[in-house]
Every structure is written in C-alpha cells, then in structure tokens.
Amino acid sequence: MSAFQGIWVPVVTPFQDGAIDFIGLRRLVAHLLDKHVAGIMVCTTTGEAAALSREEQLAVLDAVLKWVPAHRVVMGLAGNNQIELLQFQRDILQRPVAGLLVPAPSYIRPSQAGLEAFFRTVADASSVPIVLYDIPYRTGATFEQATLLNIVAHERIQAVKDCGGNLGNTLALLASGHVDVLCGEDIQIFNALCLGATGAIAASAHVHTEQFVALCQQVRDNQLAEARATFFQLLPLIHTMFMEPNPAPVKAALALQGLIGSELRAPMQAASAAVLERLSNA
C-alpha cells in the first residue's frame, strides 16, 4: 500500500500577537485528526514557513509530533542556500517524521542538471522519504519531463506534490510507477484522483475536511458519480480559498469556526471583507 495516499493537510501556523499559538495549533490538529485525514504536513507554504525562523519551524514540528503519530507527519524543507538547507535537514532528521516535502531552490533558477543534482543531494542525505514539491510559480524553477523522471527514479523520492500545471508531466509521473502523485492544486483533485493520483495535499481541506476525505474514498471505491457530486459541492469553497493569497482565506475560515485566530505574519495580509462574506456563505 502507498505510504502517501489520501488527504494530507498542509496545516496553517496559528499566531497570536506575533507569536506561534501552540494552543490553537493543538486544537486545529486534533480537529483534523478527528476528520480522518491521512496526515499532517507542517511548515509548508500554507504554514507560512518562509515567515518562520528555523527554530520556530522545529518548535512547530516538535509540538505536532506530540499530538500526531510520526508516520502521519511530513515536514517542509525549503531554501536556496544548500549548505544551510542540508544542516536544517540534519536537525529535522533527529526527529521521527514520515517524510520531507522539498521544493526546488527558489529565486536562483538552477539548470535542469542543477535541479537533478540538488534533489539527488537532498535524497542521498535523507533517512526518510522525500516528497518532491513541483511548484514553478513559486520557485521559478520548471522541470522538463526527462528531468523530473530522472529525479523520481531515486529510491528515496517516493512522491510528488504536483502543482506543476503540466498535464504531460503529471501523466508521465503516473505512468512511470516510480512515485505516488499527490495533487497539490485543489481545483484539480477530482480529475487527478481519477487519473490515478494516490491522494492530495489540500489547503482547502482545513474546512469541510470530511467531504475531502469522502471524495478520495469515493474515487478509490469507483463511485465516480458520487465523487463528482462531492467535488462540485466543494468547488465554491475551493474557489473562495484561493481568491486571495494562501493562507489568508484558510485562516479566515478557521477563525469563523472558532478554531484559531486569523492572524498572519507580514507581509501577508488578512482576508478581505469580500472573502469573509463568501466564506460565511460557503
């Protein structure tokens, strides 16, 4: 059975007066586990990892590992200074985690050979599975299909979070059989699952979590008419969650539910009144 399947939630990092709100984080994680998510991903884009220090990121990971079985926790590992990144990887790997979610180095836009070398280095240094995070609109790095297939041939690279926006690459990954494909674009979850993706890493699944979990199970059970209906029920929520930069709408929705506050770290801005109105209806 696939290690990376079902609905994984890239959990937001709650803040209160600028500091991490660990009480809110615990309440949120417990809520998600009650809804039967496959696992929790911490210190991701949705978790505002770029606004957290390395020490804060490890503190979030340590907290989540107290509440969630280690085989259901994946840690984000991002950066464009490879020496620092590898040191941070060593620090993370002193903890028990199910894997590391690793995007290409951002901003510097390495060559295809550079991308292969980077992921080979990180994978060689890892004692746990790597989930390659393909998200060119954030990193500025676009994988050619041959590069991607070469990278995922590494035994430790076991899954891809697919936000690449390239159907040809997605189909090639699915056909290769080398890796699990996890849909990273919430609006594509239904078609990705139907094509053979093993699951999704879905920011929207913070809300109506049980419906996202049901959608995954319905496709797995070949109940495609039911799955399609579930997906279309979720579509207004998914659209609203990405009206403004993630995770502002997600945090606003969770605040409306009383789970956490809606605070973000600058330069991120709170969700607008228009989003709040849409969320109250969705």
PAZAPA-4460 file (N, C-alpha, C; in steps of 0.05 Angstrom, whole numbers, plus 32768, in hexadecimal, padded with zeros to 4 digits):
% residues 282
    n_x    n_y    n_z   ca_x   ca_y   ca_z    c_x    c_y    c_z   seq   type   mol
   8011   7FE8   8000   8000   8000   8000   8012   8019   8000     1      M     A
   8009   802D   7FF2   8017   8046   7FF0   801B   8053   800B     2      S     A
   8032   805E   8010   8037   806D   8029   8029   8088   8028     3      A     A
   8028   8093   8010   801D   80AE   800D   8003   80AD   7FFD     4      F     A
   7FED   80AA   800C   7FD3   80A8   7FFF   7FBF   80B7   8010     5      Q     A
   7FA8   80BD   8005   7F93   80CA   8014   7F97   80E8   8015     6      G     A
   7F89   80F5   8027   7F8A   8112   802A   7F9E   8119   8040     7      I     A
   7FB2   8127   8038   7FC6   8133   804A   7FC0   8151   804C     8      W     A
   7FC0   815C   8064   7FBB   8178   8068   7FD5   8187   806E     9      V     A
   7FDC   819B   805E   7FF3   81AB   8064   7FEB   81C0   8079    10      P     A
   7FEE   81B9   8092   7FE1   81C8   80A7   7FEC   81E5   80A9    11      V     A
   7FD9   81F7   80AE   7FE1   8213   80B2   7FEF   8215   80CD    12      V     A
   7FFF   822A   80D0   800C   8230   80EA   7FFD   8247   80F7    13      T     A
   7FEE   8242   810C   7FDF   8258   8119   7FF2   826B   8128    14      P     A
   7FEB   8284   8128   7FFA   8298   8137   7FE8   82A7   814A    15      F     A
   7FF3   82B1   815F   7FE5   82C3   8172   7FF9   82D8   817B    16      Q     A
   7FF3   82F1   8174   8005   8307   817B   8022   8302   8171    17      D     A
   8024   82F7   8159   803D   82F3   814C   804B   82D9   8152    18      G     A
   8043   82CC   8168   8050   82B3   8170   803F   829B   8166    19      A     A
   804C   8284   8164   803E   826B   815D   802A   8264   8173    20      I     A
   8011   825F   816B   7FFC   8258   817D   7FFA   8239   817F    21      D     A
   8009   822E   8192   800B   8211   8193   7FF0   8204   819D    22      F     A
   7FE2   8213   81AD   7FC8   8209   81B7   7FB4   8207   819F    23      I     A
   7FB4   821B   818E   7FA3   821B   8177   7FAC   8205   8163    24      G     A
   7FC6   8202   8161   7FD1   81ED   814F   7FC8   81D1   8158    25      L     A
   7FC9   81CD   8172   7FC1   81B2   817D   7FA3   81AE   8178    26      R     A
   7F93   81C2   817C   7F76   81C0   8177   7F70   81BA   815A    27      R     A
   7F7F   81C7   8148   7F7B   81C3   812B   7F83   81A7   8123    28      L     A
   7F9A   819E   812C   7FA4   8184   8124   7F91   816E   812E    29      V     A
   7F88   8171   8147   7F75   815D   8152   7F5B   815C   8141    30      A     A
   7F52   8174   8139   7F3A   8176   8128   7F3E   8167   810D    31      H     A
   7F56   816B   8101   7F5B   815D   80E7   7F5E   813F   80EA    32      L     A
   7F6A   8136   8100   7F6D   811A   8105   7F51   810D   8109    33      L     A
   7F40   811C   8116   7F24   8112   811B   7F15   810E   8100    34      D     A
   7F1E   811C   80EC   7F11   811A   80D2   7F1E   8105   80C0    35      K     A
   7F32   80F7   80CB   7F3E   80E0   80BE   7F4F   80E7   80A6    36      H     A
   7F5E   80FE   80A8   7F72   8103   8093   7F88   80EE   8094    37      V     A
   7F95   80EA   807E   7FAB   80D7   807D   7FC3   80E0   808D    38      A     A
   7FC8   80FA   808C   7FDF   8105   809A   7FE0   8123   809A    39      G     A
   7FF4   812D   80A8   7FF8   814A   80AC   8013   8151   80A0    40      I     A
   8014   8166   8090   802D   8171   8086   8032   818C   8094    41      M     A
   8049   818F   80A0   804F   81A7   80B0   8064   81B8   80A2    42      V     A
   8063   81D2   80A7   8077   81E5   809C   8079   81E3   807E    43      C     A
   8062   81E5   8071   805F   81E6   8054   8059   8203   804C    44      T     A
   8053   8207   8032   804A   8221   8029   8032   822B   8039    45      T     A
   801E   8219   803C   8006   8220   804B   800C   8225   8069    46      T     A
   8021   8218   8073   802A   821C   808F   803B   8235   8093    47      G     A
   803E   8245   807E   804E   825E   807F   806B   8258   8088    48      E     A
   8076   8242   807F   8091   823B   8087   80A5   8250   8081    49      A     A
   80A1   825F   806A   80B5   8273   8062   80B5   828A   8076    50      A     A
   80A0   828D   8087   809F   82A2   809B   80A8   8299   80B6    51      A     A
   80B0   827F   80B8   80B9   8274   80D2   80D7   8270   80D2    52      L     A
   80E3   8274   80E9   8100   826E   80EB   8103   824F   80EC    53      S     A
   811B   8246   80E8   8120   8229   80E9   8119   821F   8105    54      R     A
   811F   822E   8119   8118   8225   8135   80FA   8223   8138    55      E     A
   80EB   8236   812D   80CE   8235   812F   80C3   821D   8120    56      E     A
   80CF   8218   8109   80C5   8201   80F9   80C9   81E7   8108    57      Q     A
   80E0   81E3   8115   80E5   81CB   8125   80D2   81CA   813D    58      L     A
   80CC   81E1   8149   80B9   81E2   815F   809D   81D9   8157    59      A     A
   8095   81E1   813F   807B   81D9   8134   807B   81BA   812F    60      V     A
   8091   81B1   8123   8093   8194   811E   8092   8184   8138    61      L     A
   80A2   818D   814C   80A3   817E   8166   8087   817E   8173    62      D     A
   8078   8194   8171   805E   8195   817C   804B   8181   816E    63      A     A
   804B   8181   8154   8039   8170   8145   8040   8152   814A    64      V     A
   8059   814C   814D   8061   8131   8152   8058   8126   816D    65      L     A
   8051   8139   817F   8046   8130   8199   8029   8127   8195    66      K     A
   801B   8131   8181   7FFF   812C   817E   7FF8   811A   8167    67      W     A
   800A   8115   8154   8005   8106   813C   801A   80F0   813A    68      V     A
   8011   80D7   8133   8025   80C2   812F   8039   80CA   811A    69      P     A
   8052   80C4   811E   8068   80CD   810D   8064   80C4   80F0    70      A     A
   8058   80AD   80EC   8054   80A3   80D0   803F   80B3   80C1    71      H     A
   8032   80C6   80CF   801E   80D7   80C2   8027   80F4   80C1    72      R     A
   8041   80F9   80C5   804B   8115   80C5   8061   8118   80B0    73      V     A
   805E   812B   809F   8072   8132   808B   807A   814F   8090    74      V     A
   8095   8154   808F   80A0   816F   8094   80A8   817C   807A    75      M     A
   80A2   8196   8078   80AC   81A5   8061   80CA   81AB   8064    76      G     A
   80D8   81AA   804E   80F5   81B1   804E   80FA   81C1   8035    77      L     A
   80FC   81DC   8038   80FF   81EE   8022   8115   8202   8027    78      A     A
   8123   8209   8011   8137   821E   8013   8148   821E   7FFA    79      G     A
   8157   8234   7FF6   8168   8236   7FDF   8186   8237   7FE6    80      N     A
   818D   8234   8000   81A8   8231   8009   81AC   8214   800F    81      N     A
   81B9   8205   7FFD   81BA   81E8   8000   81C9   81DF   8019    82      Q     A
   81DE   81ED   8021   81ED   81E6   8039   81DB   81E8   8051    83      I     A
   81CD   81FE   8054   81BB   8202   806B   81A4   81EE   806A    84      E     A
   819A   81E9   8052   8184   81D6   804E   818B   81BA   8058    85      L     A
   81A3   81B1   8051   81AC   8197   8059   81B0   8195   8078    86      L     A
   81B9   81AB   8084   81BC   81AC   80A1   81A0   81AA   80AE    87      Q     A
   818D   81B9   80A3   8172   81B9   80AE   8166   819D   80AA    88      F     A
   816B   8190   8094   8162   8175   808F   816D   8162   80A5    89      Q     A
   8186   8165   80AD   8192   8155   80C2   8183   8159   80DC    90      R     A
   817D   8173   80E2   816E   8179   80FB   8152   816C   80FB    91      D     A
   8145   816E   80E4   812A   8162   80E2   812B   8144   80E6    92      I     A
   813F   8137   80DA   8141   811A   80DA   8149   810F   80F5    93      L     A
   814E   8120   8108   8151   8117   8124   8136   8110   8130    94      Q     A
   8121   8118   8122   8105   8112   812B   80FA   80FC   8119    95      R     A
   80E6   80EE   8123   80D9   80D9   8112   80C3   80E6   8101    96      P     A
   80C7   80E5   80E7   80B3   80F0   80D4   80AF   80DC   80BE    97      V     A
   8098   80DF   80B0   8091   80CC   809A   809F   80D4   8080    98      A     A
   80A7   80ED   807F   80B4   80F7   8066   80B9   8114   8067    99      G     A
   80C6   811E   8052   80CC   813A   804E   80C0   8144   8034   100      L     A
   80B3   815B   8035   80A8   8167   801D   80BC   817C   8013   101      L     A
   80C7   8177   7FFB   80DE   8187   7FF2   80D8   8194   7FD7   102      V     A
   80D7   81AF   7FD5   80D4   81BC   7FBB   80F0   81C1   7FB0   103      P     A
   80F1   81C8   7F97   810A   81D2   7F8A   8113   81EB   7F99   104      A     A
   812D   81F1   7F98   8136   820A   7FA4   8129   8222   7F95   105      P     A
   811E   8234   7FA5   8110   824B   7F99   8123   8261   7F90   106      S     A
   811A   8271   7F7E   8126   828A   7F75   813E   8286   7F63   107      Y     A
   8150   8273   7F6A   8169   8271   7F5B   8166   8262   7F40   108      I     A
   8151   8254   7F3C   814A   8247   7F23   8161   8236   7F18   109      R     A
   8167   8220   7F25   817D   820F   7F1B   8176   8202   7F01   110      P     A
   818B   81F8   7EF3   8187   81EA   7EDA   817A   81CF   7EE0   111      S     A
   8173   81C0   7ECA   8167   81A5   7ECE   817C   8193   7EDC   112      Q     A
   8195   8195   7ED4   81AA   8185   7EE1   81AC   818E   7EFF   113      A     A
   81A9   81A8   7F04   81AA   81B2   7F1F   8193   81A7   7F30   114      G     A
   817C   81A5   7F24   8165   819A   7F33   8169   817D   7F39   115      L     A
   8173   816E   7F26   8179   8152   7F2B   818E   814F   7F42   116      E     A
   81A3   815F   7F41   81B8   815D   7F55   81AD   8164   7F71   117      A     A
   819C   8179   7F72   8191   8182   7F8B   8180   816C   7F98   118      F     A
   816D   8160   7F89   815C   814C   7F95   816B   8132   7F9B   119      F     A
   817F   812C   7F8B   8190   8114   7F91   819F   8118   7FAB   120      R     A
   81A9   8130   7FAF   81B8   8136   7FC8   81A6   8135   7FE0   121      T     A
   818E   8141   7FDE   817B   8140   7FF5   8172   8124   7FFA   122      V     A
   816C   8115   7FE5   8162   80F9   7FE9   8178   80E7   7FF4   123      A     A
   8191   80EB   7FEB   81A7   80DB   7FF5   81AB   80E0   8013   124      D     A
   81A6   80F8   801B   81AB   8100   8037   8193   80F9   804A   125      A     A
   817E   80EE   803E   8165   80EA   804E   8163   80CD   8057   126      S     A
   8159   80CA   806F   8152   80AF   807A   8135   80A9   8078   127      S     A
   8125   80BC   806D   8108   80B9   806A   8100   80C0   804D   128      V     A
   80E8   80B8   8045   80E0   80BE   8029   80DE   80DC   8024   129      P     A
   80E3   80E3   800B   80E1   80FE   8001   80C8   8101   7FF0   130      I     A
   80B8   8116   7FF5   80A2   811D   7FE3   80AB   8136   7FD4   131      V     A
   80B0   8132   7FBA   80B9   8149   7FA9   80A1   815C   7FA5   132      L     A
   80A5   8175   7FAA   8090   818A   7FA8   8095   8199   7F8E   133      Y     A
   8085   8194   7F7A   8088   81A1   7F60   8075   81B9   7F5F   134      D     A
   807F   81D1   7F62   806E   81E9   7F63   807D   8200   7F56   135      I     A
   807F   8200   7F3B   8090   8214   7F2D   8087   8230   7F31   136      P     A
   806D   8235   7F36   8065   8251   7F39   806E   825D   7F53   137      Y     A
   8078   824D   7F66   8084   8258   7F7E   80A2   8257   7F7D   138      R     A
   80AD   8242   7F72   80CA   823E   7F72   80D9   824B   7F5B   139      T     A
   80CA   824E   7F44   80D7   8258   7F2C   80E6   8242   7F1D   140      G     A
   80E4   8229   7F27   80F3   8213   7F1A   80DF   8200   7F0E   141      A     A
   80E1   81FB   7EF4   80CF   81EA   7EE5   80DE   81D0   7EDD   142      T     A
   80D2   81BA   7EE3   80DE   81A0   7EDD   80D6   8197   7EC0   143      F     A
   80EA   8191   7EB0   80E4   8182   7E98   80DD   8166   7E9F   144      E     A
   80CD   8159   7E8E   80C3   813E   7E94   80DA   812A   7E99   145      Q     A
   80EE   812B   7E88   8104   8118   7E8C   8112   811C   7EA7   146      A     A
   8115   8135   7EAE   8122   813C   7EC8   8112   8131   7EDF   147      T     A
   80F8   8135   7EDE   80E6   812C   7EF3   80E7   810E   7EF6   148      L     A
   80E7   8100   7EDF   80E7   80E3   7EE0   8102   80D8   7EEA   149      L     A
   8118   80E6   7EE3   8132   80DE   7EEE   8133   80E2   7F0C   150      N     A
   8128   80F8   7F16   8129   80FE   7F32   8119   80E9   7F42   151      I     A
   8101   80E3   7F39   80F0   80D1   7F49   80F8   80B4   7F47   152      V     A
   810C   80AE   7F36   8117   8093   7F36   8127   808D   7F4F   153      A     A
   812F   80A2   7F5E   813E   809E   7F77   812C   808F   7F8B   154      H     A
   8137   807A   7F98   8126   8069   7FA9   811A   8078   7FC0   155      E     A
   8126   808E   7FC9   811B   809C   7FE0   8107   80B1   7FD9   156      R     A
   8104   80B8   7FC0   80F0   80CB   7FB7   80D7   80BB   7FB0   157      I     A
   80C4   80BB   7FC3   80AD   80A8   7FC1   8093   80B5   7FB9   158      Q     A
   8092   80D0   7FB8   8079   80DD   7FB0   807F   80F8   7FA4   159      A     A
   806C   8103   7F95   806D   811E   7F8A   8054   812D   7F92   160      V     A
   8057   8144   7F9E   8041   8157   7FA0   803F   8166   7F87   161      K     A
   802B   8161   7F77   8029   816B   7F5C   8019   8185   7F5A   162      D     A
   8029   819A   7F58   801D   81B5   7F52   802A   81C1   7F39   163      C     A
   8034   81AF   7F28   8044   81B8   7F12   8034   81C4   7EFB   164      G     A
   801A   81BE   7EFA   8009   81C9   7EE5   800F   81BE   7ECA   165      G     A
   801C   81A6   7EC9   8024   819A   7EB0   8018   817E   7EAE   166      N     A
   8002   817B   7EA0   7FF4   8161   7E9F   8006   814B   7E94   167      L     A
   8017   8152   7E81   8029   813E   7E76   803C   8133   7E8B   168      G     A
   8047   8144   7E9C   8058   813B   7EB1   8049   812A   7EC5   169      N     A
   8030   8132   7ECC   8020   8123   7EDF   801B   8107   7ED4   170      T     A
   8013   8105   7EBB   800E   80EB   7EAF   8027   80DA   7EAE   171      L     A
   803E   80E6   7EA8   8057   80D7   7EA7   805E   80CC   7EC3   172      A     A
   805A   80DC   7ED8   805F   80D3   7EF3   804D   80BB   7EFA   173      L     A
   8033   80BE   7EF3   8020   80A9   7EF9   8027   808F   7EEA   174      L     A
   802F   8092   7ED1   8035   807B   7EC1   804F   806D   7ECA   175      A     A
   8061   807D   7ED6   807C   8072   7EDD   807A   805D   7EF2   176      S     A
   8068   8060   7F05   8066   804D   7F1B   807C   8050   7F30   177      G     A
   808D   8065   7F2C   80A3   8069   7F3F   809A   8077   7F59   178      H     A
   8085   8088   7F57   807E   8099   7F6E   8060   809A   7F71   179      V     A
   8058   80A1   7F8A   803C   80A8   7F8E   8038   80C5   7F85   180      D     A
   8022   80CB   7F78   801C   80E7   7F70   8006   80F1   7F82   181      V     A
   800C   8107   7F90   7FF9   8115   7FA2   7FF1   812F   7F95   182      L     A
   7FD8   8133   7F8F   7FCF   814B   7F83   7FD3   8163   7F96   183      C     A
   7FE0   8178   7F8C   7FE5   818F   7F9C   7FD4   81A7   7F95   184      G     A
   7FC5   81A5   7F7F   7FB2   81BA   7F77   7F96   81B1   7F7D   185      E     A
   7F8A   81BD   7F91   7F70   81B3   7F9C   7F5B   81B1   7F86   186      D     A
   7F5B   81C3   7F73   7F47   81C3   7F5F   7F4A   81AB   7F4C   187      I     A
   7F60   819E   7F4D   7F65   8187   7F3B   7F63   816C   7F49   188      Q     A
   7F5A   816C   7F62   7F5A   8153   7F72   7F4A   813D   7F65   189      I     A
   7F32   8143   7F5C   7F21   812D   7F51   7F2E   8120   7F39   190      F     A
   7F36   8131   7F25   7F42   8125   7F0D   7F5C   8117   7F13   191      N     A
   7F6C   8122   7F26   7F86   8115   7F2D   7F81   80FA   7F39   192      A     A
   7F6E   80F8   7F4B   7F67   80DE   7F57   7F5D   80CA   7F42   193      L     A
   7F4D   80D3   7F30   7F42   80C2   7F1B   7F59   80B7   7F09   194      C     A
   7F6E   80C8   7F05   7F84   80C0   7EF4   7F97   80AC   7F03   195      L     A
   7F95   80AB   7F1D   7FA6   8099   7F2C   7FB7   80A5   7F42   196      G     A
   7FB3   80BF   7F47   7FC1   80CA   7F5E   7FB8   80BC   7F78   197      A     A
   7FCB   80B8   7F8A   7FC5   80A9   7FA2   7FB8   80BA   7FB8   198      T     A
   7FB8   80D5   7FB4   7FAB   80E6   7FC8   7FB1   8103   7FC1   199      G     A
   7FAF   8114   7FD5   7FB2   8131   7FD1   7FBE   813D   7FEA   200      A     A
   7FCD   8153   7FE5   7FD5   8165   7FFB   7FC5   817F   7FF7   201      I     A
   7FB0   8182   8007   7F9C   8196   8001   7F98   81AA   8017   202      A     A
   7F9F   81C3   8012   7F9A   81D8   8025   7F7D   81DC   802B   203      A     A
   7F6C   81D9   8017   7F4F   81DD   801A   7F43   81C8   802E   204      S     A
   7F51   81B2   8031   7F46   819C   8042   7F48   81A2   8060   205      A     A
   7F52   81BA   8067   7F4E   81C3   8083   7F31   81C5   808A   206      H     A
   7F20   81CA   8075   7F04   81CF   8079   7EF4   81BA   806A   207      V     A
   7EDD   81B1   8074   7ECE   819B   8068   7EE1   8183   8063   208      H     A
   7EF2   817F   8077   7F07   816A   8074   7EFB   814F   806D   209      T     A
   7EE5   8148   807B   7ED8   812E   8077   7ED0   812A   805A   210      E     A
   7EC8   813F   804C   7EC0   813D   8030   7ED8   8137   801E   211      Q     A
   7EEF   8144   8023   7F07   813E   8014   7F0F   8120   8018   212      F     A
   7F0E   8117   8031   7F14   80FB   8037   7F01   80E9   8029   213      V     A
   7EE7   80F0   8029   7ED3   80DF   801B   7ED8   80DE   7FFD   214      A     A
   7EDF   80F5   7FF1   7EE5   80F7   7FD5   7EFB   80E3   7FCD   215      L     A
   7F10   80E2   7FDD   7F26   80D0   7FD8   7F1D   80B3   7FD9   216      C     A
   7F0D   80AD   7FED   7F04   8091   7FF1   7EF0   8089   7FDB   217      Q     A
   7EDF   809C   7FD2   7ECC   8096   7FBD   7EDA   808F   7FA3   218      Q     A
   7EEF   809E   7F9C   7EFE   8097   7F84   7F0C   807C   7F87   219      V     A
   7F17   8078   7F9F   7F25   805E   7FA4   7F11   8047   7FA1   220      R     A
   7EF8   804B   7FA9   7EE3   8036   7FA7   7ED5   8036   7F8C   221      D     A
   7EDF   8046   7F79   7ED4   8048   7F5E   7EB7   8052   7F5E   222      N     A
   7EB0   8062   7F72   7E96   806F   7F73   7E99   808B   7F66   223      Q     A
   7E9D   808B   7F4C   7EA5   80A4   7F3F   7E8E   80B9   7F3D   224      L     A
   7E76   80B0   7F3A   7E5F   80C3   7F3A   7E5D   80D1   7F55   225      A     A
   7E60   80C2   7F6B   7E5F   80CD   7F86   7E76   80E0   7F8A   226      E     A
   7E8E   80D7   7F81   7EA6   80E7   7F85   7EA4   8102   7F76   227      A     A
   7E99   8100   7F5E   7E95   8119   7F4E   7E82   812C   7F5C   228      R     A
   7E6D   8121   7F68   7E5A   8132   7F76   7E67   813F   7F8F   229      A     A
   7E77   812F   7F9D   7E85   813A   7FB4   7E98   8150   7FAC   230      T     A
   7EA6   814C   7F96   7EB9   8160   7F8D   7EAB   817A   7F86   231      F     A
   7E95   8178   7F78   7E86   8191   7F70   7E7A   819F   7F89   232      F     A
   7E74   8190   7F9E   7E6C   819D   7FB7   7E83   81AD   7FC3   233      Q     A
   7E9B   81A3   7FC0   7EB3   81B0   7FCC   7EBD   81C7   7FBB   234      L     A
   7EB6   81C8   7FA2   7EC1   81DB   7F8F   7EBF   81F8   7F98   235      L     A
   7EA7   8201   7FA2   7EA5   821D   7FAB   7EB9   8223   7FC1   236      P     A
   7EBD   8210   7FD4   7ED0   8214   7FE9   7EEC   8216   7FDE   237      L     A
   7EF4   8204   7FCC   7F0E   8205   7FC0   7F14   821F   7FB2   238      I     A
   7F00   8229   7FA2   7F04   8242   7F95   7F08   8259   7FA9   239      H     A
   7EF9   8259   7FBE   7EFC   826E   7FD2   7F17   826D   7FE1   240      T     A
   7F20   8255   7FE6   7F3A   8252   7FF4   7F51   825D   7FE5   241      M     A
   7F4E   8260   7FCB   7F64   826A   7FBB   7F5E   8285   7FAD   242      F     A
   7F49   8293   7FB7   7F43   82AE   7FAD   7F5A   82C1   7FB4   243      M     A
   7F67   82BD   7FCA   7F7D   82CE   7FD3   7F94   82BB   7FDC   244      E     A
   7FAC   82C7   7FE0   7FC3   82B5   7FE5   7FC0   82A3   7FFD   245      P     A
   7FC6   828A   7FF9   7FC5   8275   800D   7FDB   827B   8022   246      N     A
   7FD5   8279   803C   7FBE   826D   8049   7FA9   8280   8055   247      P     A
   7FA8   8299   804B   7F96   82AC   8058   7F79   82A3   8058   248      A     A
   7F6E   8299   8041   7F52   8290   8042   7F4F   8277   8054   249      P     A
   7F63   8265   8055   7F61   824E   8066   7F60   8256   8083   250      V     A
   7F71   8268   808B   7F71   8271   80A7   7F57   827F   80AE   251      K     A
   7F4D   828F   809B   7F33   829D   80A0   7F1D   8289   80A4   252      A     A
   7F1D   8273   8094   7F08   825F   8097   7F0A   8251   80B2   253      A     A
   7F22   824A   80BA   7F27   823D   80D4   7F1F   824F   80EB   254      L     A
   7F24   8269   80E8   7F1C   827C   80FD   7EFE   827E   80FF   255      A     A
   7EF0   827D   80E8   7ED3   827D   80E8   7EC8   8264   80F7   256      L     A
   7ED7   824E   80F6   7ECF   8236   8105   7ED8   8236   8122   257      Q     A
   7EE7   824A   812A   7EF0   824C   8145   7F07   823A   814C   258      G     A
   7F15   822F   8138   7F2B   821D   813D   7F45   822B   8143   259      L     A
   7F4B   8240   8134   7F64   8250   8138   7F5D   826D   8132   260      I     A
   7F70   827F   8137   7F6D   829B   812E   7F75   829D   8111   261      G     A
   7F70   82B4   8105   7F75   82B8   80E8   7F90   82C6   80E3   262      S     A
   7FA0   82CA   80F7   7FB8   82DA   80F5   7FCD   82CD   80E2   263      E     A
   7FD9   82DD   80D1   7FEF   82D4   80C0   8008   82E5   80C6   264      L     A
   801E   82DD   80BC   8037   82EC   80BE   803B   82FD   80A5   265      R     A
   8042   8317   80AA   8049   8329   8094   8060   831D   8083   266      A     A
   805F   8321   8069   804D   8333   805A   8032   8327   8052   267      P     A
   802C   830F   805C   8011   8304   8056   7FFC   8316   8064   268      M     A
   7FE5   8319   8056   7FCF   8329   8060   7FB7   8318   8066   269      Q     A
   7FA7   8320   8079   7F8E   8312   8080   7F7B   8312   8068   270      A     A
   7F69   82FE   8068   7F56   82FC   8052   7F43   8315   8052   271      A     A
   7F3B   831C   803B   7F2A   8333   8037   7F0D   832E   8040   272      S     A
   7EFD   8343   8042   7EE1   8341   8049   7ED2   8330   8034   273      A     A
   7EDA   8332   801B   7ECD   8323   8005   7ED1   8305   800A   274      A     A
   7EEA   82FD   8011   7EEF   82E1   8016   7EE0   82D7   802F   275      V     A
   7EDF   82E7   8044   7ED0   82E0   805C   7EB3   82DB   8056   276      L     A
   7EA8   82EC   8045   7E8C   82E9   803D   7E87   82CF   802E   277      E     A
   7E9A   82C9   801B   7E98   82B0   800B   7E9B   8298   801E   278      R     A
   7EAD   829A   8031   7EB2   8283   8043   7E9A   827E   8055   279      L     A
   7E8C   8293   805D   7E75   828F   806F   7E5F   8281   8060   280      S     A
   7E5F   8284   8045   7E4B   8276   8035   7E53   825A   802C   281      N     A
   7E6E   8256   802A   7E78   823C   8021   7E7B   8228   8037   282      A     A
***
